[in-house]
Amino acid sequence: MINKVGRDIPDYLLKDGKEVYQGKNYMDGKYIQKASPKTRRYETPQESKVAESIVKALKDCGAKSGMTFSFHHHLRDGDFVVNMVMKAAIEELGLDNLTIAATSLGSAHDPIAEYIEQGKVVGIQTSGIRGKMGEVVSAGKLKTPAIIRSHGGRPRAIEGGEVHIDIAFIAAPTSDCVGNCRGIGGKSNCGSMGYAMTDAKYADHVVVITDCLVDFPNMPASVEAIDVDAVVVVDSIGNPKKIASAAARISQNPRDLMMAEDVARVIASTPYFKEGFSFQTGVGGPSLAANLFLEKYMDERNIKMGWAIGGICGPMVELLKKGKVGKVIDVQDFDLDAVNSINQTPNHFEMSASQYANPANKGAFVNKLDFVVLAALEIDTGFNVNVLTGSDGVLRGAPGGHPDTAAGSKCCIIVTPLIRGRMATVCEHVVTVTTPGDCVDVLVTDYGIAVNPLRKDLIECLDNAGIKHVTIEELKNKAYSLVGRPDDLEWEDKVVAVLEARDGTILDVVKKIKPYKI
Amino acid sequence: MEIKKPAMAGTLESSDAQVTVEPGNGKIELSLESSVMNQYGRQIKDTVLETLDRLGVTSARVTMVDKGALDCTIKARVECAVFRSCDASESNIPWGGAIK
């Protein structure tokens, strides 16, 4: 069945009430029956929940073949925990038929590709999928199609019982002996633990893996002991150098800066740019640099930002410390400045993924966003964005919070160079739709700005401010005149990944790529 | 032009292409690797073959490792490798490209 963004979704995927994407806010007002986990009672007071090994903790939690294990990605490319747990489960306990439900997966998890090829891991549910795992899944080696969800879509699916987590593994920079966890105070700090919170509340069993056991009580806890079955102390949960970069530096690339300046001009031209406005930006070159130029406009008009959300990094913490933003609410930290600031700098708070972006709760932060500035691998003339598949059709990205913030915000700005090497970023049809065009408002490139024709009000704002803009077709034509018109990718019939829209409908599928012959 | 000895042009930097030409056996043998193979492989192949044709090269083993180069870059790299292979790059170089 063809969905609202023109993608053909195979009928066999449309079972158990699954629908195709019908447009923004389609599920509004409907009811969701929340699932509840089956958890064990620990009535006899326990001195400690520390288990001697991951294997012991797995056994205590009744781990068996066919289960779903969950993980969160705050340790980013430095994470050791996913590999360590899967190795214990598969190689030491001999389990198979396992599903990994992670908030995201990266190249740190290359060893899992082997378990997929062996058929031990048969399901993957994640936001990000990259590296070797992206390659083997794209090659059709995973038994069931991978399910890709946004950061808001995942807590929706967990809370609604679409994903049942048997055992959640919490990578904790610090924990006490009963499982109160924090993202700071240890040797592998990650700051916010927002993505782990829903997992801990909805999993049948919860195992904390830490490399820094601290005195009870470890407060304020991001994941609380009341939800934790066991604590395992290991030598190291991750490589700190890859968990948080030293400091997210603002780009010096003149092209990035030019685009960032245009982003700030667009923002300043809208009626939402007023005292107390709210903002989220990605950490890509031009998106992050937009902070810098935005500050100039804020000073000029003597206004302050009310609050900012998202993955947080140094430049935003800097604005908070300068008093230019009222509050920062944080689901993940990207650099040490942000890690060291959360719950330390006044008004820098932690939030869960559900609170951040879940479309099925009663009001996530993204719904109150004025502006979001995001990057894209590709954007097509329908303003649909792809941040998941490369130009060769292989999985190597993550929708992350992209679709959630785009849908929730009043003004979603995509900033990207028109071409990257020979790849046309602005194109006729994106490989995979990860954020539907009805959620995207403005495109800023190094060759010009385009406004979604659905947003007549924003077109007027730009015109009034004297900001030149063109149609997105003109940008696409410019791109193709430089790099040539790309051949369409050729696919086999086999679906290797299903991309859920944030509301749970099916937005797109990724198929197995056909070998290319010249 | 006749390929007299192996020669190379270009780099493996992003947006460039590295071309190696070697004497052939009476035909053009092309081996192509590209970071944008699925979308541009056929166009790259056509560009390389056309460029060789216009330079009058009929016998060569050509290896190209493309890192997303634009057509103008591909033409320039192929042309340069061919010139170098027959000592035409010593003097009277047609700056701006023999192949337009």
Chai-1 contact restraints between the chains, C-beta under 6 A:
chainA,res_idxA,chainB,res_idxB,connection_type,confidence,min_distance_angstrom,max_distance_angstrom,comment,restraint_id
A,S391,B,Q39,contact,1.0,0.0,6.0,A-B,restraint_1
A,D392,B,N38,contact,1.0,0.0,6.0,A-B,restraint_2
A,G421,B,S14,contact,1.0,0.0,6.0,A-B,restraint_3
A,G421,B,S15,contact,1.0,0.0,6.0,A-B,restraint_4
A,G421,B,G68,contact,1.0,0.0,6.0,A-B,restraint_5
A,R422,B,V36,contact,1.0,0.0,6.0,A-B,restraint_6
A,R422,B,Y40,contact,1.0,0.0,6.0,A-B,restraint_7
A,R422,B,G68,contact,1.0,0.0,6.0,A-B,restraint_8
A,G484,B,Q43,contact,1.0,0.0,6.0,A-B,restraint_9
A,P486,B,Q39,contact,1.0,0.0,6.0,A-B,restraint_10
A,D487,B,Q39,contact,1.0,0.0,6.0,A-B,restraint_11
A,L489,B,N38,contact,1.0,0.0,6.0,A-B,restraint_12
A,Y516,B,M37,contact,1.0,0.0,6.0,A-B,restraint_13
A,Y516,B,N38,contact,1.0,0.0,6.0,A-B,restraint_14
A,Y516,B,G41,contact,1.0,0.0,6.0,A-B,restraint_15
A,I518,B,G41,contact,1.0,0.0,6.0,A-B,restraint_16
A,I518,B,R42,contact,1.0,0.0,6.0,A-B,restraint_17
A,I518,B,K45,contact,1.0,0.0,6.0,A-B,restraint_18
